[in-house]
Amino acid sequence: DTEVTQTPKHLVMGMTNKKSLKCEQHMGHRAMYWYKQKAKKPPELMFVYSYEKLSINESVPSRFSPECPNSSLLNLHLHALQPEDSALYLCASSEKGPGPYEQYFGPGTRLTVT
Amino acid sequence: GENVEQHPSTLSVQEGDSAVIKCTYSDSASNYFPWYKQELGKRPQLIIDIRSNVGEKKDQRIAVTLNKTAKHFSLHITETQPEDSAVYFCAAGVYSGGGADGLTFGKGTHLIIQP
C-alpha cells in the first residue's frame, strides 16, 4: 500500500468553528508533513513530525494545531480560522533514516473558510 | 531559509519537442532535489529526483541535471506528449542522518503541450 489518505475531501467552516483534518498512511513511514497550497501556488511546508514528535513548525499561527497520535495518523486541528486560510491542505509521509526518501502526498483536503 | 526560484512560469511546446525547466536554490546545505508533477485538482506526484552527490539522472523521457557549484538544477522532458501537460514543481530539501526537514518548492511551471 503506497497511499496516503486524507479526510474529508472538502470542508466548509465558519470562522468560529472547530474542525479537524485527518491523514493516514500504512507504509511504515516515520516522517509526516503538513503542507498548505493556495490556488496556483506551490505547496508551503507547515509542520514536520518525526517519530511522532513535532520537529519543525514553520511559524504557523496557533489557530492550526497539529497532532500525531500514532505512527500512522496525523491530524490538523483548526480553530478560529480566517478566510485567507482557505486552501488545499496536503499531508505527506516519507521514510526516516539517512535518506533522502520520496515524500508521498495525499490527495488533500480543500478547505473553505466563510 | 531556503529559497527556490523556478523558470519559466509557463512553457508551451509542440508535441514531440523537448521541454526544459530550470531552478536555482540558495541554501548550500540542500542535498535533495525532487521534481513533482501536479495535474489540475490532483496531488503532487514525484516524477524524478536527484541527490547532491549525482550530476545527472535519467528515466526514459525525463532527465534531471544538477550543478552544485552554481546551485541550479534542470528538468528535461524529451518527445513531449499531450499527457505531459501539467504544472511542474521543483523542490529542494536537506536530508541529514536524522531525516528530512521538509521541502521548499519553486513557484511552478505550467507546461502546455500543443498538438
Interface residues (C-beta under 8 A of the other chain):
Chain A: R30 A31 Y33 K40 K41 P42 P43 E44 L45 V48 S50 I56 E58 L90 S94 K96 G97 P98 G99 P100 Y101 E102 Q103 Y104 F105 G106 P107 G108
Chain B: N31 Y32 P34 Y36 K42 R43 P44 Q45 L46 D49 R51 F89 G93 Y95 G97 G98 G99 A100 D101 G102 L103 T104 F105 G106 K107 G108
